[in-house]
């Protein structure tokens, strides 16, 4: 039976510690689903108990829902790199299950095809997921990746833009749009996208490096557009 009210951090750690030590994922998942709500777990993120926060981030990656996304995005600003990494993982995990069960299934099949570099096959699955659930931000983002890997920059930008419209703090889609603009020679547009991605998740070192390189190229007059 799920408890009501806020979670006491020490008791939370005590309850989950044995399962973590045994690496008993099914047991942990069962405990999380039966004892606490995602909203209660989210409450641990705003507390001062660092260990409880980290375990809560792990838990939300397993059972978190849309109600947790905004608070998880805030954790990307945490100076602790472990907190940042765990918050990022939790966000991706929830994003991947934000559709209907059928749409989630198509998304995962598409991701598997993408991993095999079967880009057209992957695109079919992502498009099916979008048809089933038009508000599924991650389906657009994954299709954007498939387009990007086929050098379909404009089509990738369109899907990135839709993913961002549905999920404004989707730093992956923001960075992906930046990559596309960079390939099109639209360097200032790329920089703006990268800067927005960093504003959400400041720990992306590769994006920081890309900004420095693109600014150097802008100074050298390489931008294809005058803005």
C-alpha positions as CSV (number, residue, x, y, z in Angstrom):
1,X,0.0,0.0,0.0
2,X,1.3,3.4,-0.9
3,X,2.1,5.8,2.0
4,X,0.6,9.3,2.0
5,X,2.4,12.6,2.6
6,X,6.1,13.4,2.3
7,X,8.8,10.8,2.4
8,X,11.3,10.9,5.3
9,X,14.7,10.8,3.6
10,X,16.4,8.5,6.1
11,X,13.6,6.0,6.1
12,X,13.6,6.1,2.3
13,X,17.3,5.2,2.1
14,X,16.8,2.5,4.7
15,X,14.0,0.9,2.7
16,X,15.8,0.8,-0.6
17,X,19.4,0.2,0.5
18,X,19.1,-3.6,0.7
19,X,17.6,-3.8,-2.8
20,X,20.3,-1.5,-4.2
21,X,23.1,-3.6,-2.6
22,X,21.7,-6.8,-4.1
23,X,21.1,-5.0,-7.4
24,X,17.5,-6.4,-7.2
25,X,15.9,-4.2,-9.9
26,X,12.6,-6.1,-10.0
27,X,12.3,-5.8,-6.2
28,X,13.2,-2.1,-6.3
29,X,10.6,-1.5,-9.0
30,X,8.0,-3.3,-7.0
31,X,8.7,-1.4,-3.9
32,X,8.6,2.0,-5.6
33,X,5.3,1.2,-7.3
34,X,3.6,-0.1,-4.3
35,X,4.9,2.2,-1.5
36,X,5.3,5.7,-3.0
37,X,3.9,7.8,-5.7
38,X,6.1,9.6,-8.3
39,X,4.9,12.9,-6.8
40,X,6.2,11.8,-3.4
41,X,9.5,10.8,-4.9
42,X,9.8,14.1,-6.7
43,X,9.5,15.8,-3.3
44,X,12.9,14.4,-2.3
45,X,14.6,16.4,-5.0
46,X,14.0,19.7,-3.2
47,X,15.4,18.5,0.1
48,X,18.9,18.8,1.5
49,X,19.6,15.1,1.8
50,X,22.0,14.4,-1.1
51,X,21.9,10.6,-0.9
52,X,18.1,10.6,-0.8
53,X,18.1,12.9,-3.8
54,X,20.4,10.7,-5.8
55,X,18.3,7.6,-5.0
56,X,15.1,9.5,-5.8
57,X,16.6,10.4,-9.2
58,X,17.3,6.7,-9.8
59,X,13.8,5.8,-8.7
60,X,12.2,8.4,-11.0
61,X,14.1,7.0,-13.9
62,X,12.2,3.8,-13.2
63,X,8.7,5.0,-12.3
64,X,8.6,8.8,-12.9
65,X,5.9,10.4,-14.9
66,X,5.3,13.7,-16.6
67,X,4.6,15.4,-13.3
68,X,8.3,15.0,-12.5
69,X,9.9,16.4,-15.6
70,X,10.1,20.1,-14.6
71,X,11.7,19.3,-11.3
72,X,14.1,16.9,-12.9
73,X,15.1,19.6,-15.4
74,X,16.0,21.9,-12.5
75,X,18.4,19.2,-11.2
76,X,20.4,19.6,-14.4
77,X,21.7,22.8,-13.0
78,X,23.1,21.1,-9.9
79,X,26.9,21.5,-9.6
80,X,27.3,17.9,-8.5
81,X,28.1,16.0,-11.8
82,X,26.5,12.8,-10.4
83,X,23.2,14.6,-9.7
84,X,23.4,16.1,-13.2
85,X,24.1,12.7,-14.8
86,X,21.3,10.9,-12.9
87,X,18.8,13.7,-13.6
88,X,19.6,13.5,-17.3
89,X,19.2,9.7,-17.3
90,X,15.8,10.0,-15.5
91,X,14.6,12.6,-18.0
92,X,15.5,10.4,-21.0
93,X,13.9,7.4,-19.4
94,X,10.6,9.3,-18.8
95,X,10.7,10.9,-22.2
96,X,10.9,7.5,-23.8
97,X,7.7,6.3,-22.1
98,X,5.6,9.5,-22.5
99,X,3.4,8.1,-25.3
100,X,0.6,5.5,-25.2
101,X,1.8,1.9,-24.6
102,X,1.5,1.2,-28.4
103,X,3.4,4.4,-29.3
104,X,6.1,3.6,-26.7
105,X,6.5,0.1,-28.3
106,X,6.9,1.7,-31.8
107,X,9.5,4.2,-30.4
108,X,11.6,1.4,-28.8
109,X,11.4,-0.6,-32.1
110,X,12.6,2.5,-33.9
111,X,15.4,3.0,-31.5
112,X,16.6,-0.6,-32.0
113,X,16.5,-0.1,-35.8
114,X,18.4,3.1,-35.4
115,X,21.1,1.3,-33.4
116,X,21.4,-1.1,-36.3
117,X,21.7,1.9,-38.6
118,X,18.5,0.8,-40.4
119,X,17.5,4.5,-40.8
120,X,14.4,4.1,-43.1
121,X,13.1,1.3,-40.9
122,X,13.6,3.4,-37.8
123,X,11.8,6.3,-39.4
124,X,8.8,4.2,-40.2
125,X,8.5,3.2,-36.5
126,X,8.9,6.8,-35.3
127,X,6.3,8.0,-37.7
128,X,3.9,5.3,-36.5
129,X,4.5,6.4,-32.9
130,X,3.7,10.0,-33.9
131,X,0.5,8.9,-35.6
132,X,-0.6,7.0,-32.5
133,X,0.4,9.8,-30.1
134,X,0.9,13.2,-31.8
135,X,2.0,14.8,-28.5
136,X,4.9,12.4,-28.1
137,X,7.9,14.7,-28.1
138,X,10.5,11.9,-28.0
139,X,9.1,10.3,-31.1
140,X,9.8,13.6,-33.0
141,X,13.2,13.8,-31.5
142,X,14.2,10.3,-32.5
143,X,12.9,10.8,-36.0
144,X,15.0,14.0,-36.1
145,X,18.0,11.9,-35.3
146,X,17.2,9.4,-38.0
147,X,16.9,12.3,-40.5
148,X,20.1,13.8,-39.2
149,X,22.0,10.6,-39.7
150,X,20.8,10.6,-43.4
151,X,21.9,14.2,-43.8
152,X,18.3,15.4,-44.1
153,X,19.1,18.6,-42.2
154,X,15.9,20.5,-42.9
155,X,13.6,17.6,-42.1
156,X,15.6,17.0,-38.9
157,X,15.2,20.7,-37.9
158,X,11.4,20.4,-38.4
159,X,11.2,17.4,-36.1
160,X,13.5,19.0,-33.5
161,X,11.3,22.1,-33.6
162,X,8.2,20.0,-32.9
163,X,9.9,18.2,-30.1
164,X,10.9,21.5,-28.5
165,X,7.4,22.9,-28.9
166,X,6.1,19.9,-26.9
167,X,9.0,19.7,-24.5
168,X,10.6,23.2,-24.2
169,X,13.5,22.0,-22.0
170,X,14.5,19.1,-24.3
171,X,18.2,19.9,-24.5
172,X,18.8,17.0,-26.9
173,X,16.5,18.4,-29.5
174,X,17.9,21.9,-29.0
175,X,21.4,20.6,-29.5
176,X,20.3,18.5,-32.5
177,X,18.8,21.5,-34.1
178,X,22.1,23.3,-33.6
179,X,24.0,20.4,-35.3
180,X,21.7,20.7,-38.3
181,X,22.1,24.5,-38.6
182,X,25.9,24.1,-38.4
183,X,25.9,21.6,-41.3
184,X,23.8,24.0,-43.3
185,X,26.4,26.7,-42.6
186,X,23.9,28.7,-40.6
187,X,26.4,29.3,-37.8
188,X,24.7,32.0,-35.8
189,X,21.5,30.0,-35.7
190,X,23.5,27.0,-34.6
191,X,25.1,29.0,-31.8
192,X,21.7,30.2,-30.5
193,X,20.4,26.6,-30.4
194,X,23.5,25.4,-28.6
195,X,23.2,28.3,-26.1
196,X,19.6,27.4,-25.4
197,X,20.6,23.7,-24.9
198,X,23.3,24.8,-22.4
199,X,20.9,27.0,-20.5
200,X,18.9,23.9,-19.8
201,X,21.8,21.5,-19.2
202,X,25.1,23.4,-18.6
203,X,27.1,20.2,-18.3
204,X,27.3,19.4,-22.0
205,X,31.0,19.9,-22.6
206,X,30.8,19.0,-26.3
207,X,28.2,21.7,-26.9
208,X,30.4,24.3,-25.2
209,X,33.3,23.2,-27.5
210,X,31.0,23.5,-30.5
211,X,30.0,27.1,-29.6
212,X,33.7,28.1,-29.3
213,X,34.5,26.6,-32.7
214,X,31.4,28.2,-34.4
215,X,32.2,31.6,-32.9
216,X,35.7,31.3,-34.4
217,X,34.2,30.5,-37.8
218,X,31.7,33.4,-37.5
219,X,34.6,35.8,-36.9
220,X,36.3,34.3,-39.9
221,X,33.2,35.2,-42.0
222,X,32.1,31.6,-42.7
223,X,28.4,32.0,-41.8
224,X,26.2,31.4,-44.8
225,X,23.6,33.9,-43.7
226,X,23.9,37.5,-42.6
227,X,21.8,38.2,-39.6
